[in-house]
Amino acid sequence: MLIECKILHTMKCSMAVPDSEAIQSNRISSHNAETVFKALANETRLRIVRMLRSTEKALCVCEIVDALQMPEYQISRHLAALKKSGLVTAEKHSTWAYHRLTSEPALAPLWSYLDASLVGDPYDADIELLRRRLTLRAGDYCVVGFVSRDELERARAD
């Protein structure tokens, strides 16, 4: 369905609006839109989302903690809010839980908007520390737990 509208009686715009069946089939629907936007209304959670967008790899809590230089309990609390909203999923592997963003097609415009908006510091610095932290992995898995800022600075950046 296409809706045309006039903006301030001078400009015309058109936007595609999904039909009701498409809206109902999305897991991220209007009944939890408030939860999604509440989850994104926090700078730390936006930083986590930006880091998850910057890599194809799922991240463990200790990698996020090390990149953001924040306590584990705070990162876990923020990840819980992102999981509750449906934006993040977690998968357990051995001792660690690995987190990644939900790949719902309905979220593609949101991810694009955030990619364009979340630039500069602190986001770029977070991604650089994460990139260094990921060099400490064995294969695709975290094996070192938490590392100090000094160790992170010494990690080679490939």
C-alpha positions as MATLAB code, in Angstrom:
seq = 'MLIECKILHTMKCSMAVPDSEAIQSNRISSHNAETVFKALANETRLRIVRMLRSTEKALCVCEIVDALQMPEYQISRHLAALKKSGLVTAEKHSTWAYHRLTSEPALAPLWSYLDASLVGDPYDADIELLRRRLTLRAGDYCVVGFVSRDELERARAD';
ca = [
       0.000    0.000    0.000;
       1.350    3.458   -0.841;
       0.294    6.526    1.082;
       0.801   10.000   -0.327;
       0.759   13.009    1.894;
       1.348   16.714    1.650;
       3.855   18.238    4.008;
       2.957   21.794    4.957;
       0.805   21.963    1.814;
       3.886   22.557   -0.330;
       5.820   19.301   -0.555;
       4.586   15.842   -1.451;
       6.000   12.649   -0.063;
       5.251    9.012   -0.580;
       5.945    6.199    1.787;
       5.348    2.497    1.619;
       3.262    1.198    4.487;
       3.256   -2.528    5.144;
      -0.142   -4.183    5.131;
      -1.590   -5.464    8.398;
      -0.589   -9.070    7.657;
       3.061   -8.066    7.266;
       2.956   -6.073   10.498;
       1.456   -8.988   12.425;
       4.077  -11.418   11.097;
       6.987   -9.378   12.516;
       8.296  -10.330   15.943;
       9.192   -6.686   16.515;
       5.673   -5.316   16.410;
       3.736   -2.434   17.847;
       3.050   -4.247   21.116;
       6.708   -3.991   22.081;
       7.771   -0.888   20.149;
       7.817    0.987   23.441;
      10.249   -1.594   24.855;
      12.480   -1.307   21.780;
      12.702    2.473   21.993;
      13.187    2.410   25.758;
      16.058   -0.024   25.238;
      17.670    2.365   22.760;
      17.158    5.410   25.000;
      20.411    4.753   26.849;
      23.903    5.673   25.675;
      25.531    2.478   26.952;
      23.000    0.316   25.128;
      23.533    2.362   21.962;
      27.278    1.781   22.326;
      26.657   -1.968   22.687;
      24.384   -1.989   19.630;
      26.993   -0.082   17.609;
      29.683   -2.587   18.591;
      27.451   -5.532   17.680;
      26.745   -3.850   14.309;
      30.481   -3.419   13.687;
      31.261   -7.133   13.549;
      29.782  -10.280   12.072;
      30.869  -12.167   15.194;
      28.707  -12.746   18.235;
      30.327  -11.141   21.284;
      30.717  -12.479   24.793;
      30.086  -10.270   27.807;
      33.778  -10.051   28.717;
      34.638   -8.712   25.240;
      32.001   -5.995   25.583;
      33.148   -5.215   29.140;
      36.742   -4.847   28.000;
      35.873   -2.676   25.004;
      33.584   -0.350   26.990;
      35.738   -0.414   30.144;
      32.661   -0.811   32.337;
      31.836   -3.299   35.118;
      30.414   -6.660   34.111;
      27.213   -6.227   36.125;
      26.372   -3.029   34.223;
      26.980   -4.607   30.815;
      24.897   -7.651   31.802;
      22.041   -5.400   32.902;
      22.126   -3.498   29.600;
      22.278   -6.721   27.580;
      19.254   -8.014   29.522;
      17.279   -4.907   28.496;
      18.328   -5.345   24.858;
      17.344   -9.040   24.958;
      13.983   -8.215   26.568;
      13.271   -5.760   23.757;
      14.023   -8.413   21.130;
      16.969   -6.487   19.675;
      19.634   -8.924   20.902;
      19.776  -12.709   21.132;
      22.208  -14.834   23.122;
      23.621  -18.283   22.537;
      25.519  -20.223   25.191;
      28.791  -21.894   24.226;
      30.788  -23.533   27.002;
      31.287  -20.961   29.777;
      30.384  -17.922   27.721;
      27.169  -16.527   26.297;
      27.588  -14.917   22.878;
      25.358  -11.995   21.908;
      24.335  -10.750   18.514;
      21.719   -8.427   17.093;
      18.423   -9.856   15.915;
      18.354  -10.189   12.145;
      14.678   -9.313   11.731;
      14.039   -7.736    8.301;
      11.679   -5.257    9.980;
      14.681   -3.817   11.863;
      16.796   -3.082    8.762;
      15.738    0.599    8.578;
      16.493    1.026   12.284;
      19.943   -0.533   11.917;
      20.668    1.697    8.892;
      19.628    4.789   10.823;
      21.786    3.837   13.808;
      24.784    3.045   11.562;
      24.573    6.546   10.096;
      23.930    8.259   13.439;
      26.298    6.539   15.856;
      29.627    7.814   14.556;
      32.567    9.572   16.158;
      33.486    9.224   19.804;
      32.761    7.260   21.883;
      31.567    4.804   19.218;
      34.723    4.749   17.083;
      36.943    4.313   20.165;
      34.721    1.431   21.356;
      35.026   -0.311   17.995;
      38.813    0.092   17.985;
      39.113   -1.436   21.471;
      36.752   -4.230   20.428;
      38.836   -4.916   17.329;
      41.937   -5.244   19.518;
      40.059   -7.410   22.007;
      38.886   -9.793   19.263;
      42.524  -10.518   18.339;
      42.781  -12.386   21.656;
      40.231  -15.002   20.563;
      41.107  -18.587   19.748;
      39.232  -19.178   16.533;
      35.768  -17.730   16.923;
      35.630  -18.020   20.692;
      36.702  -15.966   23.673;
      39.167  -17.895   25.812;
      40.812  -15.285   28.020;
      37.993  -13.805   30.105;
      38.484  -10.211   31.200;
      41.684   -8.365   30.329;
      43.121   -5.101   31.630;
      43.167   -1.881   29.660;
      46.967   -2.199   29.375;
      46.674   -5.681   27.865;
      44.048   -4.386   25.472;
      46.304   -1.510   24.395;
      49.137   -3.972   23.731;
      46.941   -6.336   21.703;
      47.858   -6.192   18.072;
      45.326   -4.501   15.811;
      45.111   -6.538   12.609;
];
